[in-house]
Amino acid sequence: MSPTHLNAETPAQLQARHQAWRQAREAELSGPESWLGLAGLYWLEPGANPVGSAGENSVILPRGPARLGALDWEGEAGVYWRPASPGETRREPGGAGAAASADGSPVPADPWAQPLADDREGRPDRVCLGGLVFFLIRRGERLGVRVRDLDWVATRPFGGVPTYPFDPAWRLTGRWEPLEPPQTLLVPDVTGEERPVTVDHGARFTVAGEDYQLLPQSVGPDGVLLVFREWGSGRETYGGGRFLHCPPPEGGRILLDFNRAYNPPCAFTPFATCPLPPPENWLPLAIPAGERKWDGHP
């Protein structure tokens, strides 16, 4: 959509499009792959990391055998799954492995002969046990294991996220301005780590005659991700800030529809590793638009 037509739709059209977006968002959160279905996050140590439902394991599953097997981190060779009972678990390839399976490449006789792919290249390989899956995530030099319960909805039905009423006044056309020189942000996350992010543009917008700027967490072909706090954070909205995904800027303009400001994964689970808003993105104003604080945190 051209920036000159960012707000050309009628209020009824904007409301209908926003409602469709909300329905898709709620469907995602209530589905089997929702962040609400995470059942654990564990950081691996070099060597064997036992996995199972018993409390002495390094990776504890919510159900299943007391000892299902072990994740063996063999340094640069990678992490291998060593099942206690062959055939009890199934490998679901992700990333390059999924592409290889789709093109008819031979399937190895031993599905665990190759190391598990983590999430650096997209979707990781998954180890499956019925409705439970677990997979590797890499955060800097650390390797973690996420456990997901695909059957979570059966025991914890999701009632939705409270939101502010849709308000077209919070659908803003901002300026996508170059930064000279580019700026390096230290972006913290909920685990206490910091990641440097270099940005060369900022999104500048005006509210009630005052100018504000947000710096992007990431910029790509599918748009711009902004992570921000505002005066309502911790009271009306999630204390760890909210995310806003904007369409790709065009002609020096960027659409900031704060009605689509949404809660990060960490608002729904303690097993996520969300970035937090850097101090540069702490806005000195209230933004009563988008998702509000969700009180169903496990």
FIFI-12946 format. One record per residue (C-alpha): x negated, z, y; residue in one letter; residue number from 1. Coordinates in nm, 3 decimals, padded with zeros to 5 digits, m for minus. Example, Ala and Ser with C-alpha at 12.3 -4.5 7.8 and 13.67 -1.06 7.14 Angstrom:
<site <m01.230; 00.780; m00.450>; "a"; 1>
<site <m01.367; 00.714; m00.106>; "s"; 2>
! end
This chain:
<site <00.000; 00.000; 00.000>; "m"; 1>
<site <m00.143; m00.098; 00.338>; "s"; 2>
<site <m00.219; 00.197; 00.570>; "p"; 3>
<site <m00.004; 00.040; 00.840>; "t"; 4>
<site <00.293; 00.089; 00.607>; "h"; 5>
<site <00.211; 00.433; 00.469>; "l"; 6>
<site <00.527; 00.581; 00.617>; "n"; 7>
<site <00.745; 00.267; 00.626>; "a"; 8>
<site <00.982; 00.387; 00.351>; "e"; 9>
<site <01.314; 00.549; 00.431>; "t"; 10>
<site <01.354; 00.925; 00.381>; "p"; 11>
<site <01.576; 00.858; 00.079>; "a"; 12>
<site <01.312; 00.631; m00.077>; "q"; 13>
<site <01.039; 00.888; m00.015>; "l"; 14>
<site <01.254; 01.163; m00.166>; "q"; 15>
<site <01.328; 00.954; m00.477>; "a"; 16>
<site <00.963; 00.865; m00.528>; "r"; 17>
<site <00.860; 01.226; m00.484>; "h"; 18>
<site <01.121; 01.339; m00.737>; "q"; 19>
<site <00.989; 01.088; m00.991>; "a"; 20>
<site <00.637; 01.222; m00.936>; "w"; 21>
<site <00.761; 01.580; m00.986>; "r"; 22>
<site <00.933; 01.486; m01.311>; "q"; 23>
<site <00.613; 01.327; m01.443>; "a"; 24>
<site <00.414; 01.633; m01.341>; "r"; 25>
<site <00.654; 01.873; m01.516>; "e"; 26>
<site <00.654; 01.654; m01.828>; "a"; 27>
<site <00.274; 01.667; m01.838>; "e"; 28>
<site <00.269; 02.046; m01.802>; "l"; 29>
<site <00.532; 02.096; m02.073>; "s"; 30>
<site <00.373; 01.858; m02.326>; "g"; 31>
<site <00.153; 01.942; m02.626>; "p"; 32>
<site <m00.168; 01.851; m02.438>; "e"; 33>
<site <m00.082; 02.074; m02.142>; "s"; 34>
<site <m00.332; 02.317; m01.994>; "w"; 35>
<site <m00.082; 02.584; m02.099>; "l"; 36>
<site <m00.169; 02.508; m02.460>; "g"; 37>
<site <m00.532; 02.617; m02.431>; "l"; 38>
<site <m00.602; 02.906; m02.667>; "a"; 39>
<site <m00.968; 02.983; m02.602>; "g"; 40>
<site <m01.296; 02.892; m02.431>; "l"; 41>
<site <m01.626; 02.995; m02.589>; "y"; 42>
<site <m01.987; 02.918; m02.491>; "w"; 43>
<site <m02.217; 02.809; m02.770>; "l"; 44>
<site <m02.559; 02.948; m02.856>; "e"; 45>
<site <m02.833; 02.739; m03.024>; "p"; 46>
<site <m02.798; 02.743; m03.402>; "g"; 47>
<site <m02.488; 02.820; m03.608>; "a"; 48>
<site <m02.173; 02.935; m03.426>; "n"; 49>
<site <m01.913; 03.053; m03.681>; "p"; 50>
<site <m01.552; 02.939; m03.625>; "v"; 51>
<site <m01.235; 03.097; m03.767>; "g"; 52>
<site <m00.954; 03.343; m03.708>; "s"; 53>
<site <m01.161; 03.656; m03.784>; "a"; 54>
<site <m01.274; 03.854; m03.482>; "g"; 55>
<site <m01.645; 03.841; m03.567>; "e"; 56>
<site <m01.663; 03.462; m03.523>; "n"; 57>
<site <m01.832; 03.305; m03.222>; "s"; 58>
<site <m01.526; 03.081; m03.177>; "v"; 59>
<site <m01.200; 03.262; m03.257>; "i"; 60>
<site <m00.893; 03.060; m03.356>; "l"; 61>
<site <m00.540; 03.198; m03.306>; "p"; 62>
<site <m00.459; 03.126; m03.672>; "r"; 63>
<site <m00.604; 02.969; m03.984>; "g"; 64>
<site <m00.879; 03.073; m04.229>; "p"; 65>
<site <m01.092; 03.374; m04.144>; "a"; 66>
<site <m01.398; 03.145; m04.163>; "r"; 67>
<site <m01.321; 02.776; m04.113>; "l"; 68>
<site <m01.681; 02.664; m04.070>; "g"; 69>
<site <m01.952; 02.659; m03.806>; "a"; 70>
<site <m02.057; 02.455; m03.505>; "l"; 71>
<site <m02.429; 02.399; m03.548>; "d"; 72>
<site <m02.611; 02.329; m03.220>; "w"; 73>
<site <m02.934; 02.158; m03.321>; "e"; 74>
<site <m03.090; 02.120; m02.977>; "g"; 75>
<site <m03.129; 01.761; m02.859>; "e"; 76>
<site <m02.988; 01.633; m03.190>; "a"; 77>
<site <m02.647; 01.760; m03.080>; "g"; 78>
<site <m02.373; 01.979; m03.222>; "v"; 79>
<site <m02.250; 01.925; m03.578>; "y"; 80>
<site <m01.935; 02.058; m03.743>; "w"; 81>
<site <m02.009; 02.222; m04.078>; "r"; 82>
<site <m01.673; 02.289; m04.252>; "p"; 83>
<site <m01.655; 02.570; m04.506>; "a"; 84>
<site <m01.416; 02.364; m04.721>; "s"; 85>
<site <m01.448; 01.982; m04.720>; "p"; 86>
<site <m01.122; 01.809; m04.633>; "g"; 87>
<site <m00.967; 02.110; m04.459>; "e"; 88>
<site <m01.033; 01.971; m04.111>; "t"; 89>
<site <m00.997; 01.622; m03.968>; "r"; 90>
<site <m01.217; 01.447; m03.711>; "r"; 91>
<site <m01.036; 01.278; m03.422>; "e"; 92>
<site <m01.288; 01.054; m03.245>; "p"; 93>
<site <m01.290; 01.030; m02.867>; "g"; 94>
<site <m01.472; 00.807; m02.620>; "g"; 95>
<site <m01.710; 00.563; m02.789>; "a"; 96>
<site <m01.607; 00.689; m03.133>; "g"; 97>
<site <m01.244; 00.598; m03.072>; "a"; 98>
<site <m01.345; 00.251; m02.954>; "a"; 99>
<site <m01.560; 00.199; m03.265>; "a"; 100>
<site <m01.272; 00.299; m03.492>; "s"; 101>
<site <m01.036; 00.063; m03.310>; "a"; 102>
<site <m01.266; m00.239; m03.348>; "d"; 103>
<site <m01.281; m00.201; m03.726>; "g"; 104>
<site <m01.627; m00.046; m03.755>; "s"; 105>
<site <m01.686; 00.116; m04.096>; "p"; 106>
<site <m01.580; 00.479; m04.121>; "v"; 107>
<site <m01.865; 00.695; m04.260>; "p"; 108>
<site <m01.802; 00.860; m04.597>; "a"; 109>
<site <m01.885; 01.196; m04.439>; "d"; 110>
<site <m01.680; 01.225; m04.116>; "p"; 111>
<site <m01.912; 01.504; m03.999>; "w"; 112>
<site <m02.241; 01.318; m04.048>; "a"; 113>
<site <m02.266; 01.242; m03.677>; "q"; 114>
<site <m02.284; 01.499; m03.395>; "p"; 115>
<site <m01.969; 01.571; m03.198>; "l"; 116>
<site <m01.934; 01.393; m02.863>; "a"; 117>
<site <m01.864; 01.624; m02.569>; "d"; 118>
<site <m01.659; 01.543; m02.258>; "d"; 119>
<site <m01.938; 01.385; m02.052>; "r"; 120>
<site <m01.827; 01.031; m02.143>; "e"; 121>
<site <m01.454; 01.092; m02.132>; "g"; 122>
<site <m01.240; 01.231; m02.411>; "r"; 123>
<site <m01.451; 01.430; m02.660>; "p"; 124>
<site <m01.436; 01.421; m03.038>; "d"; 125>
<site <m01.189; 01.677; m03.170>; "r"; 126>
<site <m01.189; 01.889; m03.484>; "v"; 127>
<site <m00.828; 01.922; m03.606>; "c"; 128>
<site <m00.666; 02.188; m03.823>; "l"; 129>
<site <m00.291; 02.125; m03.829>; "g"; 130>
<site <m00.165; 02.189; m03.476>; "g"; 131>
<site <m00.498; 02.340; m03.364>; "l"; 132>
<site <m00.778; 02.131; m03.219>; "v"; 133>
<site <m01.113; 02.228; m03.070>; "f"; 134>
<site <m01.373; 02.023; m02.888>; "f"; 135>
<site <m01.693; 02.042; m02.685>; "l"; 136>
<site <m01.720; 02.058; m02.307>; "i"; 137>
<site <m02.046; 02.039; m02.114>; "r"; 138>
<site <m02.091; 02.224; m01.786>; "r"; 139>
<site <m02.443; 02.178; m01.652>; "g"; 140>
<site <m02.680; 02.296; m01.924>; "e"; 141>
<site <m02.408; 02.490; m02.107>; "r"; 142>
<site <m02.200; 02.371; m02.400>; "l"; 143>
<site <m01.859; 02.524; m02.455>; "g"; 144>
<site <m01.577; 02.494; m02.706>; "v"; 145>
<site <m01.216; 02.465; m02.598>; "r"; 146>
<site <m00.942; 02.555; m02.844>; "v"; 147>
<site <m00.601; 02.394; m02.796>; "r"; 148>
<site <m00.274; 02.480; m02.971>; "d"; 149>
<site <m00.061; 02.165; m02.976>; "l"; 150>
<site <00.237; 02.371; m03.097>; "d"; 151>
<site <00.235; 02.614; m02.803>; "w"; 152>
<site <00.575; 02.504; m02.668>; "v"; 153>
<site <00.755; 02.642; m02.975>; "a"; 154>
<site <00.667; 02.999; m02.878>; "t"; 155>
<site <00.620; 02.976; m02.499>; "r"; 156>
<site <00.873; 02.736; m02.344>; "p"; 157>
<site <00.769; 02.625; m01.997>; "f"; 158>
<site <01.016; 02.682; m01.714>; "g"; 159>
<site <00.850; 02.470; m01.447>; "g"; 160>
<site <00.646; 02.534; m01.132>; "v"; 161>
<site <00.812; 02.652; m00.809>; "p"; 162>
<site <00.765; 02.413; m00.519>; "t"; 163>
<site <00.840; 02.393; m00.151>; "y"; 164>
<site <01.126; 02.157; m00.058>; "p"; 165>
<site <01.011; 01.801; 00.003>; "f"; 166>
<site <00.926; 01.757; 00.371>; "d"; 167>
<site <00.831; 01.410; 00.503>; "p"; 168>
<site <00.655; 01.581; 00.795>; "a"; 169>
<site <00.377; 01.681; 00.553>; "w"; 170>
<site <00.316; 01.320; 00.453>; "r"; 171>
<site <00.030; 01.247; 00.692>; "l"; 172>
<site <m00.175; 00.941; 00.774>; "t"; 173>
<site <m00.530; 01.066; 00.826>; "g"; 174>
<site <m00.854; 00.906; 00.934>; "r"; 175>
<site <m01.122; 00.834; 00.673>; "w"; 176>
<site <m01.431; 00.896; 00.883>; "e"; 177>
<site <m01.796; 00.841; 00.786>; "p"; 178>
<site <m02.029; 01.142; 00.799>; "l"; 179>
<site <m02.363; 01.081; 00.968>; "e"; 180>
<site <m02.573; 01.196; 00.796>; "p"; 181>
<site <m02.399; 01.251; 00.459>; "p"; 182>
<site <m02.331; 01.616; 00.378>; "q"; 183>
<site <m02.413; 01.804; 00.057>; "t"; 184>
<site <m02.157; 02.062; m00.049>; "l"; 185>
<site <m02.219; 02.344; m00.293>; "l"; 186>
<site <m01.894; 02.344; m00.488>; "v"; 187>
<site <m01.834; 02.670; m00.680>; "p"; 188>
<site <m01.622; 02.699; m00.992>; "d"; 189>
<site <m01.437; 02.984; m01.158>; "v"; 190>
<site <m01.724; 03.052; m01.401>; "t"; 191>
<site <m01.961; 03.134; m01.112>; "g"; 192>
<site <m02.157; 02.809; m01.130>; "e"; 193>
<site <m02.223; 02.588; m00.827>; "e"; 194>
<site <m02.252; 02.211; m00.827>; "r"; 195>
<site <m02.398; 02.005; m00.541>; "p"; 196>
<site <m02.172; 01.721; m00.426>; "v"; 197>
<site <m02.289; 01.472; m00.164>; "t"; 198>
<site <m02.011; 01.327; 00.052>; "v"; 199>
<site <m02.037; 01.050; 00.309>; "d"; 200>
<site <m01.677; 01.051; 00.438>; "h"; 201>
<site <m01.421; 01.309; 00.539>; "g"; 202>
<site <m01.042; 01.303; 00.570>; "a"; 203>
<site <m00.946; 01.404; 00.923>; "r"; 204>
<site <m00.583; 01.469; 01.012>; "f"; 205>
<site <m00.376; 01.620; 01.291>; "t"; 206>
<site <m00.113; 01.895; 01.271>; "v"; 207>
<site <00.065; 02.025; 01.582>; "a"; 208>
<site <m00.197; 01.864; 01.806>; "g"; 209>
<site <m00.494; 02.022; 01.625>; "e"; 210>
<site <m00.752; 01.827; 01.424>; "d"; 211>
<site <m00.859; 01.937; 01.075>; "y"; 212>
<site <m01.097; 01.791; 00.819>; "q"; 213>
<site <m01.116; 01.802; 00.439>; "l"; 214>
<site <m01.423; 01.687; 00.246>; "l"; 215>
<site <m01.370; 01.518; m00.092>; "p"; 216>
<site <m01.455; 01.664; m00.430>; "q"; 217>
<site <m01.474; 01.312; m00.572>; "s"; 218>
<site <m01.412; 00.953; m00.464>; "v"; 219>
<site <m01.341; 00.673; m00.709>; "g"; 220>
<site <m01.144; 00.354; m00.768>; "p"; 221>
<site <m00.829; 00.557; m00.837>; "d"; 222>
<site <m00.850; 00.754; m00.514>; "g"; 223>
<site <m00.983; 01.069; m00.350>; "v"; 224>
<site <m00.961; 01.426; m00.482>; "l"; 225>
<site <m00.944; 01.705; m00.223>; "l"; 226>
<site <m00.968; 02.076; m00.315>; "v"; 227>
<site <m00.854; 02.309; m00.038>; "f"; 228>
<site <m00.738; 02.656; 00.064>; "r"; 229>
<site <m00.497; 02.739; 00.344>; "e"; 230>
<site <m00.336; 03.048; 00.493>; "w"; 231>
<site <m00.078; 03.068; 00.216>; "g"; 232>
<site <m00.340; 03.077; m00.061>; "s"; 233>
<site <m00.306; 03.396; m00.265>; "g"; 234>
<site <00.035; 03.476; m00.119>; "r"; 235>
<site <00.271; 03.179; m00.134>; "e"; 236>
<site <00.034; 02.944; m00.317>; "t"; 237>
<site <m00.231; 02.981; m00.586>; "y"; 238>
<site <m00.524; 03.193; m00.470>; "g"; 239>
<site <m00.786; 02.956; m00.609>; "g"; 240>
<site <m00.666; 02.675; m00.384>; "g"; 241>
<site <m00.484; 02.355; m00.466>; "r"; 242>
<site <m00.573; 01.997; m00.549>; "f"; 243>
<site <m00.454; 01.688; m00.363>; "l"; 244>
<site <m00.508; 01.340; m00.502>; "h"; 245>
<site <m00.492; 01.069; m00.235>; "c"; 246>
<site <m00.469; 00.692; m00.285>; "p"; 247>
<site <m00.787; 00.494; m00.210>; "p"; 248>
<site <m00.847; 00.479; 00.168>; "p"; 249>
<site <m00.789; 00.145; 00.337>; "e"; 250>
<site <m00.895; 00.027; 00.679>; "g"; 251>
<site <m01.028; 00.367; 00.780>; "g"; 252>
<site <m00.698; 00.539; 00.699>; "r"; 253>
<site <m00.602; 00.775; 00.417>; "i"; 254>
<site <m00.263; 00.905; 00.307>; "l"; 255>
<site <m00.245; 01.284; 00.266>; "l"; 256>
<site <00.092; 01.371; 00.113>; "d"; 257>
<site <00.076; 01.749; 00.095>; "f"; 258>
<site <00.410; 01.747; m00.086>; "n"; 259>
<site <00.196; 01.647; m00.384>; "r"; 260>
<site <m00.053; 01.933; m00.346>; "a"; 261>
<site <m00.068; 02.077; m00.696>; "y"; 262>
<site <m00.202; 02.381; m00.877>; "n"; 263>
<site <m00.534; 02.338; m01.061>; "p"; 264>
<site <m00.556; 02.405; m01.436>; "p"; 265>
<site <m00.686; 02.758; m01.370>; "c"; 266>
<site <m00.345; 02.850; m01.228>; "a"; 267>
<site <m00.206; 02.811; m01.581>; "f"; 268>
<site <m00.484; 02.927; m01.812>; "t"; 269>
<site <m00.797; 03.146; m01.809>; "p"; 270>
<site <m00.967; 02.888; m02.031>; "f"; 271>
<site <m01.031; 02.620; m01.766>; "a"; 272>
<site <m01.341; 02.571; m01.549>; "t"; 273>
<site <m01.187; 02.457; m01.220>; "c"; 274>
<site <m01.381; 02.386; m00.903>; "p"; 275>
<site <m01.295; 02.614; m00.612>; "l"; 276>
<site <m01.259; 02.497; m00.252>; "p"; 277>
<site <m01.594; 02.502; m00.072>; "p"; 278>
<site <m01.590; 02.696; 00.257>; "p"; 279>
<site <m01.575; 02.365; 00.445>; "e"; 280>
<site <m01.226; 02.312; 00.298>; "n"; 281>
<site <m01.074; 02.646; 00.394>; "w"; 282>
<site <m00.809; 02.534; 00.642>; "l"; 283>
<site <m00.710; 02.772; 00.926>; "p"; 284>
<site <m00.341; 02.685; 00.898>; "l"; 285>
<site <m00.052; 02.725; 00.655>; "a"; 286>
<site <00.060; 02.423; 00.453>; "i"; 287>
<site <00.411; 02.503; 00.323>; "p"; 288>
<site <00.432; 02.193; 00.105>; "a"; 289>
<site <00.368; 02.110; m00.258>; "g"; 290>
<site <00.344; 02.351; m00.551>; "e"; 291>
<site <00.374; 02.723; m00.498>; "r"; 292>
<site <00.220; 03.008; m00.695>; "k"; 293>
<site <00.319; 03.012; m01.063>; "w"; 294>
<site <00.386; 03.362; m01.198>; "d"; 295>
<site <00.378; 03.279; m01.568>; "g"; 296>
<site <00.001; 03.315; m01.612>; "h"; 297>
<site <m00.072; 03.436; m01.967>; "p"; 298>
! end
